[in-house]
Structures are given as structure tokens and as C-alpha cells.
């Protein structure tokens, strides 16, 4: 296996392993502040001055968490404010709020929407990772995924390993990208089409592609079995 591919595969597995290990420990932490249920909601006017642990089929956070947040559910939406780290796992993970430190996310789909502000680094492992235009990651963005879209801005480095990746935003420093496009016959292969429970994902062309506003202010290092035209 290619060395860079190993790095990104290990990154993906490490993120998932840490998330699930932490979630197993969550019940102990419930004595401090933890909530579970079919639908768990932290309302917009709610302020929690502690680390918070949430688990449910649907988890919605619109309020303010002055501490770290750990959340797991079928669908997790973070549109409020978390002053510490965000640890999140689920089928669909949406971040559209303010995170004061790092984000660790593992899901079928991980999505940063236009109002997302991540102060430091983001580590993500998913079938699809998407950062929408307008979103910002202040530190580095790490992606291990089948496909990725980077339309938001990244303050520092981009590290990505995927089968298909599209860059439309600005990378403040270097970009190291491994794209596995070994077979043109696989260019339209999308395994989630056969999973009725799979969240929707944007269509990403095979290989590495660029939007008209894409910028890498540092060095671009690209590894693949196929050449691209830049």
C-alpha cells in the first residue's frame, strides 16, 4: 500500500477508534452532564457551563456549551457554540456553528455548512466529507474519505486521502492530497446508492478537480495513479 494511503487510512481508523472508545466511557460522565433519548435538543437559549455528553437517534445543539461536547446519534446537528473540542459520531453529522478548538468527526457523511467556524484543526473520517462555501477551519483539515469537497477556507494545511476530491476554497498553507483513481471504470461507482439509510451527498467528479476560486497558497503535493490537468 502506498505510504501516504497508509497514513490516511490510519488517520481514519484512529479517529473512529478514539470516538467509539470515548463514547463507551460516556455513561460514567453522565453524573456530570449527559443526556440521552430518541431526540435530544439543547435549545438556543440554553447555556451549559460544563463538558457535555449527548446520545440519541437525533441530536440537535443550538445553544452554548462552555466546555467540550461529545455527541453521537443517527443524525447530529451542531448549530450553536462549543467553546472547547467537538467529538461527534453518527450517520449524518452537520456542523453549522462555532467550535472553539478542534473537531473530531466520524460518520457516513460529515458536513460543514456555510456558518461553520472551527477555530483550530478538524479530523474527519467518512464516506463523504463536505465543507461548504463560507465555512472556515482556522487550523488544518484532515480528510480520510471515499469522496471530499473542500469549498470552504482552511487557514493552515489540507491533508486528504480519497477516491475523489474537489477543491473550490482556499488553503492557507500546503495541501497534501492522495487520490486513488486506479480504474477509470470505477469513476461512477458510488457504493452508498444501495443503502437506503445513507444521507444525501453532493456529486463529486472522479479524481482530483478544482473550482475556479480554488487556491493553495503554499505547496500542492498530489499523489495518484492518474495525471490531472491544473
ZAGU-206031 format. One record per residue (C-alpha): residue number from 1; residue in three letters; chain; x, y, z. Coordinates in Angstrom, 2 decimals, decimal comma. Example, Ala and Ser with C-alpha at 12.3 -4.5 7.8 and 13.67 -1.06 7.14 Angstrom:
! residues 2
(1; "ALA"; "A"; (12,30; -4,50; 7,80))
(2; "SER"; "A"; (13,67; -1,06; 7,14))
! end
This chain:
! residues 230
(1; "UNK"; "A"; (0,00; 0,00; 0,00))
(2; "UNK"; "A"; (1,26; 3,50; -0,85))
(3; "UNK"; "A"; (2,81; 5,23; 2,18))
(4; "UNK"; "A"; (0,51; 8,24; 2,03))
(5; "UNK"; "A"; (-2,50; 6,00; 1,60))
(6; "UNK"; "A"; (-1,46; 4,18; 4,76))
(7; "UNK"; "A"; (-1,25; 7,45; 6,65))
(8; "UNK"; "A"; (-4,77; 8,49; 5,70))
(9; "UNK"; "A"; (-6,19; 5,03; 6,34))
(10; "UNK"; "A"; (-4,60; 5,02; 9,80))
(11; "UNK"; "A"; (-5,92; 8,53; 10,41))
(12; "UNK"; "A"; (-9,47; 7,43; 9,57))
(13; "UNK"; "A"; (-9,30; 4,37; 11,79))
(14; "UNK"; "A"; (-7,69; 6,32; 14,63))
(15; "UNK"; "A"; (-10,43; 8,96; 14,60))
(16; "UNK"; "A"; (-13,16; 6,29; 14,66))
(17; "UNK"; "A"; (-11,41; 4,26; 17,37))
(18; "UNK"; "A"; (-10,96; 7,26; 19,65))
(19; "UNK"; "A"; (-14,57; 8,36; 19,15))
(20; "UNK"; "A"; (-16,03; 4,98; 19,96))
(21; "UNK"; "A"; (-13,71; 4,43; 22,92))
(22; "UNK"; "A"; (-14,79; 7,77; 24,29))
(23; "UNK"; "A"; (-18,47; 7,00; 23,71))
(24; "UNK"; "A"; (-18,16; 3,75; 25,66))
(25; "UNK"; "A"; (-16,97; 5,81; 28,62))
(26; "UNK"; "A"; (-19,82; 8,32; 28,30))
(27; "UNK"; "A"; (-22,22; 6,77; 30,89))
(28; "UNK"; "A"; (-19,66; 7,37; 33,65))
(29; "UNK"; "A"; (-19,55; 11,02; 32,66))
(30; "UNK"; "A"; (-23,34; 11,35; 32,81))
(31; "UNK"; "A"; (-23,01; 12,08; 36,53))
(32; "UNK"; "A"; (-21,61; 15,45; 35,44))
(33; "UNK"; "A"; (-23,75; 16,42; 32,44))
(34; "UNK"; "A"; (-25,11; 13,91; 29,97))
(35; "UNK"; "A"; (-28,40; 13,39; 28,16))
(36; "UNK"; "A"; (-29,87; 10,58; 26,09))
(37; "UNK"; "A"; (-33,16; 9,93; 24,31))
(38; "UNK"; "A"; (-34,75; 9,46; 20,94))
(39; "UNK"; "A"; (-34,42; 13,20; 20,26))
(40; "UNK"; "A"; (-32,04; 15,28; 22,35))
(41; "UNK"; "A"; (-32,18; 19,07; 21,94))
(42; "UNK"; "A"; (-30,04; 21,79; 23,50))
(43; "UNK"; "A"; (-32,22; 24,84; 22,89))
(44; "UNK"; "A"; (-30,93; 28,12; 21,50))
(45; "UNK"; "A"; (-31,25; 29,96; 24,82))
(46; "UNK"; "A"; (-29,65; 27,17; 26,88))
(47; "UNK"; "A"; (-26,11; 27,66; 28,27))
(48; "UNK"; "A"; (-24,19; 24,73; 29,78))
(49; "UNK"; "A"; (-21,03; 25,56; 31,74))
(50; "UNK"; "A"; (-19,50; 22,10; 31,67))
(51; "UNK"; "A"; (-18,42; 19,34; 29,33))
(52; "UNK"; "A"; (-21,49; 17,71; 27,80))
(53; "UNK"; "A"; (-22,22; 14,15; 26,60))
(54; "UNK"; "A"; (-25,20; 13,53; 24,31))
(55; "UNK"; "A"; (-26,58; 10,39; 22,67))
(56; "UNK"; "A"; (-29,79; 9,77; 20,73))
(57; "UNK"; "A"; (-31,35; 8,97; 17,39))
(58; "UNK"; "A"; (-31,32; 12,70; 16,65))
(59; "UNK"; "A"; (-29,12; 15,20; 18,49))
(60; "UNK"; "A"; (-29,63; 18,93; 17,95))
(61; "UNK"; "A"; (-27,40; 21,53; 19,61))
(62; "UNK"; "A"; (-28,46; 25,15; 19,14))
(63; "UNK"; "A"; (-27,31; 26,57; 22,48))
(64; "UNK"; "A"; (-23,91; 27,29; 24,05))
(65; "UNK"; "A"; (-21,59; 24,68; 25,57))
(66; "UNK"; "A"; (-18,80; 26,22; 27,64))
(67; "UNK"; "A"; (-16,61; 23,13; 27,52))
(68; "UNK"; "A"; (-16,12; 20,08; 25,31))
(69; "UNK"; "A"; (-19,02; 18,38; 23,56))
(70; "UNK"; "A"; (-19,23; 14,67; 22,77))
(71; "UNK"; "A"; (-22,28; 13,65; 20,73))
(72; "UNK"; "A"; (-23,42; 10,51; 18,91))
(73; "UNK"; "A"; (-26,61; 9,75; 17,01))
(74; "UNK"; "A"; (-28,19; 8,78; 13,73))
(75; "UNK"; "A"; (-28,29; 12,48; 12,87))
(76; "UNK"; "A"; (-26,28; 15,09; 14,76))
(77; "UNK"; "A"; (-26,63; 18,83; 14,03))
(78; "UNK"; "A"; (-24,40; 21,37; 15,79))
(79; "UNK"; "A"; (-25,54; 24,92; 15,03))
(80; "UNK"; "A"; (-24,77; 26,54; 18,39))
(81; "UNK"; "A"; (-21,46; 27,34; 20,09))
(82; "UNK"; "A"; (-18,95; 24,96; 21,66))
(83; "UNK"; "A"; (-16,02; 26,68; 23,34))
(84; "UNK"; "A"; (-13,88; 23,53; 23,59))
(85; "UNK"; "A"; (-13,42; 20,44; 21,41))
(86; "UNK"; "A"; (-16,21; 18,71; 19,49))
(87; "UNK"; "A"; (-16,18; 14,89; 19,34))
(88; "UNK"; "A"; (-19,01; 13,63; 17,16))
(89; "UNK"; "A"; (-20,06; 10,37; 15,50))
(90; "UNK"; "A"; (-23,18; 9,29; 13,62))
(91; "UNK"; "A"; (-24,75; 8,50; 10,29))
(92; "UNK"; "A"; (-25,07; 12,17; 9,33))
(93; "UNK"; "A"; (-23,06; 14,89; 11,10))
(94; "UNK"; "A"; (-23,72; 18,56; 10,32))
(95; "UNK"; "A"; (-21,71; 21,40; 11,84))
(96; "UNK"; "A"; (-23,08; 24,88; 11,22))
(97; "UNK"; "A"; (-21,97; 26,70; 14,35))
(98; "UNK"; "A"; (-18,87; 27,89; 16,20))
(99; "UNK"; "A"; (-16,30; 25,45; 17,61))
(100; "UNK"; "A"; (-13,66; 27,00; 19,85))
(101; "UNK"; "A"; (-10,99; 24,31; 19,43))
(102; "UNK"; "A"; (-10,67; 21,04; 17,46))
(103; "UNK"; "A"; (-13,27; 18,86; 15,74))
(104; "UNK"; "A"; (-13,04; 15,05; 15,60))
(105; "UNK"; "A"; (-15,80; 13,64; 13,39))
(106; "UNK"; "A"; (-16,65; 10,16; 12,07))
(107; "UNK"; "A"; (-19,85; 9,39; 10,15))
(108; "UNK"; "A"; (-21,26; 8,24; 6,84))
(109; "UNK"; "A"; (-21,44; 11,94; 5,90))
(110; "UNK"; "A"; (-19,67; 14,81; 7,66))
(111; "UNK"; "A"; (-20,73; 18,26; 6,52))
(112; "UNK"; "A"; (-19,51; 21,76; 7,41))
(113; "UNK"; "A"; (-22,20; 24,20; 6,36))
(114; "UNK"; "A"; (-21,72; 27,86; 5,44))
(115; "UNK"; "A"; (-21,86; 29,25; 9,01))
(116; "UNK"; "A"; (-19,40; 26,72; 10,45))
(117; "UNK"; "A"; (-16,38; 28,22; 12,21))
(118; "UNK"; "A"; (-13,75; 25,83; 13,56))
(119; "UNK"; "A"; (-11,04; 27,70; 15,46))
(120; "UNK"; "A"; (-8,34; 25,03; 15,19))
(121; "UNK"; "A"; (-7,95; 21,65; 13,46))
(122; "UNK"; "A"; (-10,55; 19,26; 12,07))
(123; "UNK"; "A"; (-10,05; 15,50; 11,76))
(124; "UNK"; "A"; (-12,72; 13,72; 9,68))
(125; "UNK"; "A"; (-13,41; 10,17; 8,53))
(126; "UNK"; "A"; (-16,48; 9,38; 6,41))
(127; "UNK"; "A"; (-17,83; 8,12; 3,12))
(128; "UNK"; "A"; (-18,27; 11,78; 2,25))
(129; "UNK"; "A"; (-16,73; 14,89; 3,82))
(130; "UNK"; "A"; (-18,04; 18,26; 2,63))
(131; "UNK"; "A"; (-17,06; 21,79; 3,62))
(132; "UNK"; "A"; (-19,47; 24,30; 2,09))
(133; "UNK"; "A"; (-18,56; 27,73; 0,72))
(134; "UNK"; "A"; (-18,39; 30,21; 3,60))
(135; "UNK"; "A"; (-17,22; 27,65; 6,18))
(136; "UNK"; "A"; (-13,86; 28,19; 7,87))
(137; "UNK"; "A"; (-11,33; 25,90; 9,52))
(138; "UNK"; "A"; (-8,74; 28,04; 11,30))
(139; "UNK"; "A"; (-6,13; 25,29; 11,59))
(140; "UNK"; "A"; (-5,58; 22,24; 9,39))
(141; "UNK"; "A"; (-8,19; 19,99; 7,78))
(142; "UNK"; "A"; (-7,59; 16,23; 7,66))
(143; "UNK"; "A"; (-9,85; 14,08; 5,48))
(144; "UNK"; "A"; (-10,00; 10,30; 5,13))
(145; "UNK"; "A"; (-13,00; 9,54; 2,90))
(146; "UNK"; "A"; (-14,36; 7,98; -0,26))
(147; "UNK"; "A"; (-15,04; 11,49; -1,55))
(148; "UNK"; "A"; (-14,46; 15,03; -0,36))
(149; "UNK"; "A"; (-15,48; 18,58; -1,21))
(150; "UNK"; "A"; (-13,43; 21,48; 0,16))
(151; "UNK"; "A"; (-15,35; 24,63; -0,81))
(152; "UNK"; "A"; (-14,71; 26,48; 2,45))
(153; "UNK"; "A"; (-11,46; 28,10; 3,55))
(154; "UNK"; "A"; (-8,72; 26,33; 5,52))
(155; "UNK"; "A"; (-6,30; 28,55; 7,45))
(156; "UNK"; "A"; (-3,38; 26,13; 7,52))
(157; "UNK"; "A"; (-2,81; 22,77; 5,78))
(158; "UNK"; "A"; (-5,04; 20,30; 3,94))
(159; "UNK"; "A"; (-4,26; 16,59; 4,28))
(160; "UNK"; "A"; (-6,61; 14,39; 2,29))
(161; "UNK"; "A"; (-6,85; 10,79; 1,14))
(162; "UNK"; "A"; (-9,89; 9,91; -1,02))
(163; "UNK"; "A"; (-11,12; 8,32; -4,23))
(164; "UNK"; "A"; (-12,38; 11,67; -5,45))
(165; "UNK"; "A"; (-11,73; 15,16; -4,16))
(166; "UNK"; "A"; (-12,82; 18,61; -5,35))
(167; "UNK"; "A"; (-11,10; 21,77; -4,17))
(168; "UNK"; "A"; (-13,05; 25,03; -4,51))
(169; "UNK"; "A"; (-11,87; 27,04; -1,49))
(170; "UNK"; "A"; (-8,58; 28,48; -0,27))
(171; "UNK"; "A"; (-5,86; 26,57; 1,57))
(172; "UNK"; "A"; (-3,70; 28,92; 3,64))
(173; "UNK"; "A"; (-0,56; 26,78; 3,56))
(174; "UNK"; "A"; (0,24; 23,41; 1,98))
(175; "UNK"; "A"; (-2,04; 20,73; 0,51))
(176; "UNK"; "A"; (-1,02; 17,06; 0,51))
(177; "UNK"; "A"; (-3,58; 15,04; -1,44))
(178; "UNK"; "A"; (-3,72; 11,37; -2,31))
(179; "UNK"; "A"; (-6,48; 10,41; -4,74))
(180; "UNK"; "A"; (-7,00; 6,75; -5,68))
(181; "UNK"; "A"; (-8,24; 6,71; -9,27))
(182; "UNK"; "A"; (-6,66; 3,42; -10,30))
(183; "UNK"; "A"; (-9,51; 2,44; -12,61))
(184; "UNK"; "A"; (-11,47; 4,73; -14,92))
(185; "UNK"; "A"; (-14,15; 2,05; -14,97))
(186; "UNK"; "A"; (-14,80; 2,86; -11,31))
(187; "UNK"; "A"; (-15,26; 6,60; -11,88))
(188; "UNK"; "A"; (-19,04; 6,45; -11,43))
(189; "UNK"; "A"; (-19,04; 3,85; -8,66))
(190; "UNK"; "A"; (-20,98; 5,04; -5,62))
(191; "UNK"; "A"; (-21,48; 2,18; -3,12))
(192; "UNK"; "A"; (-23,97; 4,13; -0,97))
(193; "UNK"; "A"; (-26,57; 4,10; -3,78))
(194; "UNK"; "A"; (-27,64; 0,71; -2,45))
(195; "UNK"; "A"; (-28,01; 1,90; 1,14))
(196; "UNK"; "A"; (-31,47; 3,40; 1,72))
(197; "UNK"; "A"; (-30,33; 4,88; 5,04))
(198; "UNK"; "A"; (-27,44; 6,83; 3,51))
(199; "UNK"; "A"; (-27,64; 10,64; 3,76))
(200; "UNK"; "A"; (-27,50; 12,58; 0,51))
(201; "UNK"; "A"; (-24,12; 13,70; -0,79))
(202; "UNK"; "A"; (-23,01; 16,13; -3,47))
(203; "UNK"; "A"; (-21,82; 14,71; -6,77))
(204; "UNK"; "A"; (-18,00; 14,83; -6,96))
(205; "UNK"; "A"; (-16,19; 14,02; -10,22))
(206; "UNK"; "A"; (-13,69; 11,18; -10,21))
(207; "UNK"; "A"; (-10,12; 12,06; -9,28))
(208; "UNK"; "A"; (-8,90; 15,48; -8,18))
(209; "UNK"; "A"; (-10,72; 18,51; -9,62))
(210; "UNK"; "A"; (-10,61; 22,26; -8,98))
(211; "UNK"; "A"; (-13,17; 25,05; -8,97))
(212; "UNK"; "A"; (-12,40; 28,46; -10,45))
(213; "UNK"; "A"; (-11,84; 30,00; -6,99))
(214; "UNK"; "A"; (-9,56; 27,25; -5,66))
(215; "UNK"; "A"; (-6,23; 28,44; -4,20))
(216; "UNK"; "A"; (-3,35; 26,74; -2,45))
(217; "UNK"; "A"; (-1,11; 29,47; -1,01))
(218; "UNK"; "A"; (1,67; 27,02; -0,16))
(219; "UNK"; "A"; (2,80; 23,85; -1,92))
(220; "UNK"; "A"; (0,45; 21,36; -3,57))
(221; "UNK"; "A"; (1,61; 17,74; -3,35))
(222; "UNK"; "A"; (-0,55; 15,37; -5,37))
(223; "UNK"; "A"; (-0,21; 11,59; -5,50))
(224; "UNK"; "A"; (-2,30; 9,36; -7,78))
(225; "UNK"; "A"; (-2,11; 6,72; -10,46))
(226; "UNK"; "A"; (-3,57; 9,16; -13,00))
(227; "UNK"; "A"; (-2,33; 12,58; -14,09))
(228; "UNK"; "A"; (-4,53; 15,69; -13,80))
(229; "UNK"; "A"; (-4,64; 18,94; -15,67))
(230; "UNK"; "A"; (-4,27; 22,05; -13,49))
! end
